Structure formats: structure tokens, C-alpha cells
Amino acid sequence: MKALDNYFDVVDAFEMAGDAVRKSPDSFAVNMIYNLIKAQGLTAFGESCYASKLFLSLKNKPELKMDIKKESMSYVFEYMEAIGKDCKIM
């Protein structure tokens, strides 16, 4: 919710999410939120290709504990793929 306060300033939210990742490094849900906040910050600075690529790298982390409903996850991944659809390198 903190990341939604100001779309262009996610520093505080990113720090809070970083604390959550340190506490639960193997949680897919926590890592997903962390990467969404990071992607939001990158997108605000015109780095949507990098943001999309970074976020989609979560798909290649089988060591994370799947603690989120797959139905929910698919919507987020679909959105992040759309952000990077016009990128030359994915």
C-alpha cells in the first residue's frame, strides 16, 4: 500500500519490502511484492523493459516456496509481460 501512496517515490516501500525479503527469503509472495515495487520504481524512470525482465525472472526461481494462488499469480505475470512486450531483449 505504501508503494501506491506516490507512484514515483517508492523508496520507503522498497525498504520495507526489502526487510520482508530478509525475514522470508524463500517466500514467493514476498519476493513477488518486492519485485513489483522495484519494477514500479524502474517504470517510473522509463525503465519498463528492465523492470519487466527483472520481474519475470521470478518464474525461474524454483527454490521459492509457492505461497500464492496460481490464479492470482497469472494476472500479475500477464501484466508484467505486457509491459515488456515491445522490448528488443527479453
GIGIWO-V649916 format. One record per pair of residues at least 24 apart in sequence whose C-alpha atoms are under 6 Angstrom apart, sorted by the first residue. I is the first residue (numbers start at 0). J is the second residue. Records with the same first field share a line. If there is no record, write none. Layout:
# GIGIWO-V649916
I = J + J
This chain:
# GIGIWO-V649916
7 = 43
25 = 63 + 64
26 = 63 + 64
27 = 63 + 64 + 65
28 = 66 + 67
48 = 83 + 86
51 = 79 + 83
52 = 89
